[in-house]
Every structure is written in C-alpha cells, then in structure tokens.
Amino acid sequence: MSSQTAAGAMTGLRVIDLTRVLGGPYCTQILADHGADVIKVEPPAGDEVRDWGPPFHEDDAAYFVGINRNKRSIGLDLASEGGRNVLMKMLESADVLIENFKPGTLDKWGIGNDVLRQKFPKLVHCRISGFGADGPRGGNPGYDAIIQAMTGMIAATGSPQSGPMRIGVPVVDITTGLYAAIGILMALSERQRSGVGQFLETTLYETGLAVMHPHAANYFMHGKPPQLTGNEHPNLVPYAIFPTRTDNIFIGVGNDGTFRKLAKEIGKPELGTDPRFARNKDRIANRDALRAELAAVFSQHDAAPLCDRLLAAGLPAGPVQSIDQALTNSHTVYRGDVIEKDWYKGVASPIRLDRSKPSLRRVPPKFSQHATEVLTEFGYSGSEIDALVAKGVVCGPERKR
C-alpha cells in the first residue's frame, strides 16, 4: 500500500460519511484507501470514539485513529436547519451518503430517503443500523457484543470450562462495515446500467446471523444447537491448538488426504490408516484419542521450526502469535502490511489490485480540521463560512463535550 497519492479504484467517488463509532467508519475507510473522497461529517461533540482511550495521539484515541485515515473532517450540527442546508449542498455532487442514525432520524429532520431520492436521484444512500426500521426490534440500538449474544455467537464460543464467551474482536461491527462497502459497490455498479441510485441497508443483527457459519447450516441440517468446543471445530478434526516445547501452534486439517499427509510428515504414518482416524467422521467420534496422540508428538518439537516445516509441505499449521509478533514478523514486513505517514502507523488495506493501488494520502483528521477547505469546495465564501461558524452550524476545531 503506497504512502504516495495514487489513482485508486474509487478515485472520483465522493462519499458523505455521517457515521460514527465502528461499522460505518470501517466501511468508508475501505473506500477512502482506494481513492474515494470521503468527507466525514461529525456532530458538534465529534465521533465519540475519539474519546475511547487510552492510548491517545494528542486528543484522539487509537480506536478512532485506526479506522479514519484518508478522510476529511467537518463538524456540522445537523440538528439545526442551517446544518441540514449545508448537508444538502454537499449532496448535490455526492455519489454516496452513508449514515448510522437511528431509523427515522432523517425523516424527522425532513431529509428522509424519499426526499433524498427526489432531490438526488443518482445518490446511493446506505444506512447501517442495529435491527433495521421495522419488525419487533425495529429502531432498537445495536451494539456488537449484544448482537453477538443475540445471534448465537457467544453461545457457540468458549469451552465447557470457560462457558460462553464474547469473541475478542468486534466481528459484527467490522463485518457489517464490510457488507456495507460491498452493498455500496453493488449499488454503484447497478447505477451504471440504470442511471439511478438506490437505498440500501445493512444491520448488525442480520450480519450476526449471516456470519454464523457453519453453526446455522448445521442447525438447519440436524436441528441441534452447537456445543462449546473451545478452539476446536465442530465439523473438522484435528482443528485445534496444541502445545509444543516452546509455544502453542494451531493445526487445521480440512480433509482425509491432508490428515494422512500430516501423519506422515510428523513421523506417525500409521495414524492416517488407523480406523479410528482414517475419515473425518471417525476423527470426530474419536477426537480425544487423536488429540492425545498428536499432543505427544508435538510436545517433542519447537513451535517455529515445526510450523515452518509443515507449512513448507503445504500443511495447515501456524504458531499462535501475539499482536506484536504478528505485526513485526518477516512476512508482514515483506508484504508491506504496516503503513506509516508522519506520526501515523496502521495496517494496510488487504485489497490488492494490480493497477489501481490503495494509498495512504491523509492521516486521520482532527475534529473539523477540513471545514474551511470542504466548504470552500462547495462554493461557500469566507464570510459565509465565518457566519456559519458564528451561528454554531459549522464547528471550529474545539468539540462541544
């Protein structure tokens, strides 16, 4: 990922980003990394995750910094008529509007989707919400951990010893952001044929259900909820953590041929033909016995050279690394997966196009850092901008906490 200005795949796309917290900003950073002009419109108090620290860079938490690069920020009071007028001016040349207000908020302000469709027929309007606007929970707020609880994730995560556990990364929020980005690209693709935009919605709740694979598929097939299996897989064996002389490793075997190859590579070819382990369904039935056999072998090896040898042989094995090890290992460095600019350091976009490369053009913005620059682009004069600031419609660099 280049640290220089580049013509990314989304260059020329203008995105008005009214989102806060995680799912929406994660979505718009994907677009921004690939060249989109993302204008982050923040409320007078700013995106609340600016305060979700420590750690901080100046007044901005790492949580905010990690998902808001390549964007410009303007603080705007959309609860005021003047703020909404500025927004409507910005939408005149926008391709995408993305927001995560509670459903009905824009309608209450007189700028709901029906109004936007009429005034800006080519606009793609994306909403991220907790549960959607209708249904028994329509309009309810959504939070990653609560959705994990409500969609079966927590009940399927953990071991019999630990009990149900939350997944340690906000997988629902992040995946909702990914689905939103995919939906926006689909709507833009369809706009090329139809000439008009459309409204799309992604919800945390539907995302939580959608990513419950293979547990949902298993339930539809046999009608049983998943059991707590810790780090092991409900459908594959071996697929688990094993200790070695030095560190833990993870072994994941997807088919019988791979298991036979693993058995041969670790000097125990007889395990591959043992009737208890020959087929995956046999290994599932005898997972405890197989775990004991493999653990005895792995305990005689050091983690790093063992994983290197297994990976070189095309076998699925990897050391269990901490985040500092993951971000500094030789493969991460070689692939350029950590990017830097000025004080900023982050993880590069994983989307690698051959010609239209992502780039790091802007560090994450300070609150309302680009208000004057953005408004000038939309035709406001200096005196008009000063008047908007004086009225509190547009925010200066100080947040109203």
Secondary structure, DSSP 8 states (H G I E B T S, - for coil): -BSS----TTTT-EEEE---TTHHHHHHHHHHHTT-EEEEEE-TT--GGGGS-SSEETTEEHHHHTT-TTEEEEEE-TTSHHHHHHHHHHHTT-SEEEE---TTHHHHTT--HHHHHHH-TT-EEEEEESS-SSSTTTT----HHHHHHHTTHHHHSS-TTT-S---SS-HHHHHHHHHHHHHHHHHHHHHHHHS---EEEEEHHHHHHHT-TTHHHHHHHH-------TTS-SS-SSEEEEE-SSSEEEEE--SHHHHHHHHHHTT-THHHH-TTTSSHHHHHHTHHHHHHHHHHHHTTS-HHHHHHHHHHTT--EEE---HHHHHHSHHHHHHT-EEEETTEEEE--S---SSS--B-------TTTTHHHHHHHTT--HHHHHHHHHTTSEE-SS---
